[in-house]
Amino acid sequence: MAEKQQHPRIVFVGVHMEAEAPFRFLVDSGENLTGLVTLTPASQGKVSGAVNLSAIADKAEVPVLHVVNVNEEIVIDWIAQLRPDLLLVVGWTQLLKEPLLRIPSVAALGFHASLLPKYRGRAPVNWAIINGESETGNTMIVLEPGADEGDIVAQHRIPITPEDTCETIYRKVGQTEVEMLAEVLPLVRAGRLPRRKQDPSEATVMPKRRPEDGVIDWSRSAQDLYNWVRAQTHPYPGAFTFLSNGEGVHKIRIWQAQQVDQGVSEDGLPNAPQAGTLRRDPAGWPMAATGCGWLRLISLQRENEAEISGLQAWGTVLRDGSSFGNRPLGKE
């Protein structure tokens, strides 16, 4: 391990997968990490994409505090005793309140996975993919009591390719955090912290996403639904639908899919019939009709069963005459 640099003293707050790369960078670079605040193991189990940062911290002999609520008095006292210059918040879903934000001598800094002020709010990466964006970004900000409203310290752009998923984009997000820390920490050591105001007139705010929001609307286009699936795949709860196969109705999660254009496809399938209708292409892959085109099902999972490939699913989970719907039969 590199010799610890004595300034700034950093307390790191994080739990999501995007926090792993920057935390490792701080450890490996010999930065003066004086503490890690992360969720308890039980609370981590409720967060999609959570990682065990405490294992890295223990190896590096960084003190760790496991919490349920970061704003509790015991947490405030623990962090204050460490006398941080920087409170660095990465991949954390709880808003830090003013008593915490006042502790560091330089600033409380955080990251938001968008090109702020665009895509403020929850699940910015997921929303960017759902909305078909070709680019997103990551922004280091000075944390304020209002969500994602603080001054911009640094900002990097991130392309979204047609093959990207929520997981691959969050890996890219973590790498940009490493890059921005490498840029900003030397400035902090020199007594400077660059910051510029956000333009509130350009702000967009995205709502929180819940697991039940992942239901697939088969009347939408194949392009829209391809984005829908890849925005909610692992490590998130997944896009889902309801299968009617003559033996009841089953909840099915679609983990991976491919878009097939409208019209007669390379697989010889005709124009899509009623949305949600299932067919099999000549190679044996299940295909679901959408409002415009087909969706080839590469990986799926019936509730309470193991994830399987679409090829395995045909003849067991899926078969001729079965179809998908937006809700269970009898539910309006």
N, C-alpha and C positions, 0 to 999 in steps of 0.2 A: 504494500500500500504506500502511496506517495505520502511524504511528510505533510502534516496538516498545516494549511495556511491559516493564520491567526485572525484574519478578517475577511469577510464578515462571519459572525456567528450565525448559523442557520438552524432553525427548527423547521422540519419538513412535515407537512400534513398531507396524507394521500392514501388511496386504497385501490383506485381503478387501474386497469392494465396500462393506461397511458403514463402512469406515474413510475413504472418500473425502470424504463430507460433513463430518465433524468435522475432518479435516486441512485442508480448504479453509477452514473457519470459523476455525481458529487462524491460518492464513496471512493471511486477509482482515481479521481483527480486530487484527492487529499483535501477537499474543502472542509471547513470547520463545522461539520455536522454535530450539533450538540443535542439533538433529540429527534425522534420520530413519533408522530401521533397518527395512529391508524385505528380502524374499527376492530372491535372484539371479533373473534372467530365466528360467533353466532350471527353478529350483524353483517359480517362479510358475506355470509351465505345468502343474504337477502339482496345483494348488490350484483347486478349482471356485470361480468368482466372484472370482478375483484381479484386482486393478487395479494400474496402474502409477503409484504415488504419487511415484516419483522424478521424473517429468516435472513435477509440480507443485512439488516441492521445488527442482529445478534453477532454475526460473523465479523462485522466491522467494529463491534463494541460501541455501538450507538445506543444510548438509552431509548427505550420504547414505552409508550403509554397507549394501552388499548382502551378505546372509549366507545360509548354508544351515542352520546351527544357531545360534540366538540365544544359547545358553549357552556357546559356545566362549570361551576365554580372550581371544582377540583382540577379541571383541565386548565383553566385560566391561571390558577396558582402554579401548577407544574411548569407551564410554559414561561411564566414570568420569572420563576426562579432560575431559568436557563439564560436569561438576559440576552435574547436574540437580537441581532442587528436586522436580520431578515426572517420573516415568517413566510415560508414558501409553500403554497397550497396548490396541489396538482392532483387532478382526478378525484375530487371530493364533491359530494352532492349536497352537503349542508352549507347554508350561508353562514359565514362567520359574522358575529355581532360585534358592535363597537368595542366592548371591553377587550376582546382579543385583538382587534385591529390596531388598538392603541399601544400594544406591548412592544413591538419591535422598534429599535431606535432609528432605523432607516425607512423601512416600509414593509407592509404585508403585500406580497406579490402572488398573483395567481395566473393560471392559463385558462383560456376559453377556446375551444376547438372550432373557431370560425374566424372570418375576417370582420371582426367587430368594426362598426356597430351592427353589421348584419348578423342575423341568427343569434341574437341574445336568447337567454332562456335555456330550456332543457333539451337534451339529446340533439345538439346541433349537427353532429356527423350523420346521425340517422335521418334527420329531416333533409339535409342536403342531398343525400342519395335518393330519398323518396321523391324529392322535387326535381330529380334529373339534372342536378348541377354538374358541370364539368370541372368545377374548381371549388375548393374550400380553403381553409387556412387555419392558422393558430395564432393567438394573440396573447402576449404577456401584458398584464395590466396591474396597476396599483389597485388593490381591493378597497372597495367602499361598501357602506351598508347596503346600498342598492345593488341588485344583481347585474353584473357585467357592465357597469356604468363607469368604472374607473378610468383614469388616464392610461393611454397606451404607452408601453415602454418599448416593445418590439413586436414585430409581426412578420410571419412567413406565409407564403402561399403554398397550397398543396393541390396538385392536379388530382382529379377523380377519373380514373380510367373506366371503361365499360366492364372490366373484370373485377374492379375493386368491390369489397364488401365492407361492412361496418368494422370488422376486425382488422382488415388490411389498412384502412384509413387511420384507425387509432394507433396502429404501429407507426405509421408515418407521422402522426401527431406527436408521439413520444420522441421521435427523432428530431423533430423541429424544436422541441423543448430543450433537448441537449444543445442544439445549435444556438438557441437564444440565450441559454445560460452561459455558454462559452463567450458570447458577445458581451453580456451585461455584467457579469460578476467582476471582470477586470475594471469596468467603469465604476462600479460600487467601491472597489478597493481604492480607486483614484479620487473618490469623493463626489462622483457624479452619478445621477440617475436620470436618463433621458425620459421625458414624458410629454405627451400631447393630448389635448382634449379630444374626446369623441364628438362627432357631429350627431346630436340626437335626432335631427331631421332625417337621417339616413338609417335609423335603427329599425330593425324588425325583431319581433319577439316570438319565439316558438313555444308552444305549450308542452307541458309534461306528457310523456308517453307512458301508458300502462300496458301490461301484458295483454289485456283484453282488447286493446286497440289494434292488435295485429291481424284481425279477421280480414280475409281476402274478399274483395268485391269483384266477382268474375265478369261483371259488365264493363270493367275498365279494360284498356288495351293491354296487349302482351308486353309492350314496352313499360307501361306503368307498373304492371305486376312483377316484371323482372326486377325493377328497381325496388319494389315493395319487399320482395323476398330477400334480396341481398342487403338491404338496409336493416333487416331484423334477424339475420341468421346468427349463428354462434358468435360471441358468447351471450347474445340476447335471447329472449324467450321464443322468437321465431314467428313468422307469418303462419296463419292457420286457416283451415277451412273445415267444412263438415261433409263427410262422405255418406252417400246413400247407396248401398250395394245390394239391396234386397234382403239383408240380414240385420237391418237396423241402421242407426246413424252413428258414425264414429268421428271423433275429432282427429284431424290429420294436420301435422305440421310439415310445411314445405321448407326444407333447409337449403336446397340448391335447385336452380331451374335455369333453362335457357329459353330465350325468346325465339319464336319462329314467326316470320312475317305473315301478314294476311294473304289470302289467295292460295293457289296450289303451291305447296312448299316443295323443297327438294326431296322430301320424304313421300311425295305423292298424295298428301292429305288435301282434301278439297277445302273450300271456304268454310270457316268455322260455323258449326251449327249453334244451337242454343248455348249460351255461356254456361260453363261448368260441365258440359258434356265431356266424357272421357273416351279416348280412342288410343290405339297403339300404333306407333309408326312401324315401317318395315323392319327396322333394326330391333324392335321389341320394346322401345322406350314408351312409357305412358305419356300422352299428350292431353292437356286440358284446354278446351275452347275458351277463349276470352271474348270480350266485346269487339276486339279487332285483332285477329291472329290467334296463334296457339302458344302455349307454354309447355315446353318439354320438362318433365319432372325427373331430376337427376338424383335427388336424395330426399327422403321423406320419413315420417314417423307416425305411426298410429299411437294414440294416447296409451301410456302405461306399457309400451313395447319398445324394442330397440330401434334405433335409426337404421334404415336399409336403403339400398339403391332402388331407383325406379324399376330397373330390370327385375330385381328380386320381388318387388311389390306386385307386379302384374301376375294375376292368377292366384294370389294369396289375399293381399289387402284390396287390390283393385282388379276389376274384371269388366268384360263387355256388359253394357247396360247400367253400370254404376255412374254416378255423377256427383259433382261438388255443388254445395250451396253456401250461401252467406251466413246461414244460421241453422240450428237444428230444426227438424220437422216439427211443426206445431208452434214454433216460436215466431212471433211477429215483432 
